Amino acid sequence: MSADERRPPSSPTDEQLHRASPREVVEQLRVTFDEDAERYDRARPGYPAALYDDLAALAGIGPGCRVLEIGCGTGQATVPLAKRGCEIVAVELGAGLAEVARRNLARFPRAEVVTGAFESWPLPPEPFDVVLSATAFHWIDPAVRVVKSAEALRPGGFLATIATHHVASGTDRDQFFADSQDCYERWDPATPPGLRLALASAIPMEGEEIVRSGRFEPPAFHRYETDVPYTTATYVDVLLTYSGHRALPPDAQHGLLLCIGDLIDHRYGGQIVKRYLSELRLARRI
């Protein structure tokens, strides 16, 4: 799954919020993406081409490479891997998301989508060369995700996780995200006041969980910044793919989206540009 922020773009990501959230809350939120799989497929951005080039150069992604993907969504990362000739088994919790992923992967006979939770999915006897999870690893039970990924890999195989962050561009474009905070504070009382986007350089590279497992070498990090333009309609569309926005009460959700849409239309000429940071974390299995 791609860019899963529970709160607005000027706030902490899902991964940061999960550290302070009970597991039952996380379980409730992670099923929200399946409520509108077609919107998710339409609105969610993909990942930079350079990221796949680095996966090929550093982890051997290419023809014949066996890949297990955890949480494929509708295939935002799966399709580019399939185009490179990988043999893929993708495990997706949401039945609706999995159905759209199968449609997107129909022309790739070596790509299979399995509906189910990774935590309980039985690993096949043949190990994988790469286990990949694109903006989905933080949704997996932390007691399971690293250890089971190691068990799925051959010795020397790679765990590749992709995290997506909303970051500041360092330009006057960031003013929209500061202005939109007023909408969140009005319509979502759980929003901490005064949140602002951080520069990519301020986002920590987190590898302690990987090292602590004792199953992998220390991870390497590769980062890519991408600017994505949005109209009012397409921005509201992508907001409705975030778990926290979907989980708001209907009146609050409606008010929030109207507030943001009005802001874009009347102060920003109907268009904004959003900067994403995609982070590839690669760890070789010992």
C-alpha positions, -999 to +999 in steps of 0.1 A: +000+000+000+012+035-008+013+068+015-008+057+045-009+088+068-035+086+095-035+124+100-032+153+075-001+158+053+013+183+078+012+158+107+028+125+118+026+095+095+007+063+103+039+047+114+046+073+140+011+072+153+011+034+155+038+035+182+013+052+205-018+033+193-032+001+207-030-028+184-068-030+182-069+005+168-043-003+142-064-034+132-095-013+127-077+013+106-058-010+083-091-024+069-104+010+058-083+009+026-105-019+013-137+003+015-131+020-018-105+000-038-112+017-071-105+052-055-073+038-040-062+025-074-071+058-091-057+083-065-027+068-049+007+078-064+033+052-074+070+052-067+099+068-085+116+049-114+149+054-097+137+033-067+132+003-090+165+008-107+182+007-072+162-024-063+176-041-095+212-030-089+213-037-052+188-066-046+188-083-079+152-074-089+148-087-125+139-117-146+135-149-125+137-131-092+112-146-067+095-118-048+071-120-019+052-087-015+034-079+017+003-057+013+003-050-024-028-028-024-040-025-060-005-031-073+012+003-073+046-015-067+036-049-080+031-039-116+065-023-120+081-054-105+062-077-128+073-055-158+109-063-148+102-100-151+099-110-114+080-140-102+057-125-076+034-137-048+016-107-033-004-111-001-031-085+004-055-083+034-083-065+015-105-086-008-115-055-029-079-043-032-067-078-041-094-080-069-082-048-085-046-059-082-054-091-100-070-071-128-040-048-130-017-078-132-038-099-156-011-097-183+016-110-160+011-148-156+041-150-131+023-126-106-001-141-081-023-122-056-033-140-025-061-126-002-052-129+034-033-115+064+005-119+061+006-128+098-013-160+093-005-168+057+015-201+055+049-196+039+056-218+008+085-243+010+106-225-016+122-194-002+121-160-019+150-138-031+133-106-020+105-097+005+091-063-004+065-042+014+056-008-001+041+016+025+025-013+042+051-028+066+040-006+095+005-022+094+019-057+100+021-070+136+055-059+149+059-092+167+057-111+134+068-089+104+106-090+106+110-126+119+085-140+093+101-120+065+134-135+074+119-170+074+105-163+039+139-154+025+168-175+013+202-167+031+215-135+014+180-125+003+168-090+009+140-074+030+130-042+011+105-019+028+093+014+013+081+042+035+063+073+022+064+106+040+048+140+034+077+165+035+083+202+031+096+215-002+114+244+013+094+268-010+064+290-006+043+260-017+045+248+019+021+276+029-009+255+018-001+228+042+002+253+071-031+269+061-048+235+058-040+228+094-068+252+104-092+229+087-079+198+106-080+216+140-116+226+133-130+193+121-107+167+138-103+175+175-076+149+178-053+169+156-023+183+176-022+221+172+006+237+151+017+208+131+040+216+101+057+196+074+093+187+081+121+187+055+132+153+043+165+157+060+147+158+094+129+125+089+149+098+109+161+066+092+149+039+114+166+005+114+167-005+150+139-031+146+158-048+118+191-049+137+175-060+170+160-091+153+195-105+147+183-119+114+196-092+090+227-071+084+222-034+093+199-018+067+209+007+040+186+036+032+179+052-002+157+083-005+138+099-034+118+131-034+090+136-058+066+165-065+031+156-075+006+183-087-031+181-076-063+198-086-089+204-059-107+172-070-077+150-072-064+161-039-097+155-021-096+121-039-063+111-025-072+124+010-101+099+010-076+070+006-059+078+040-071+058+070-076+086+094-097+106+070-119+076+062-123+069+099-137+104+107-174+106+115-193+115+083-201+151+093-165+158+103-152+142+072-175+162+050-167+194+067-130+188+065-130+180+028-152+211+021-128+233+041-097+220+022-114+222-011-125+257-005-090+266+005-074+252-027-101+268-049-101+303-034-065+308-021-045+286-044-062+288-078-075+253-078-040+236-078-014+226-053+019+206-054+027+181-028+062+167-021+066+130-012+097+114+003+099+077-007+124+058+014+138+024+004+152+004+033+172-026+023+185-053+047+203-085+037+193-117+055+221-132+074 
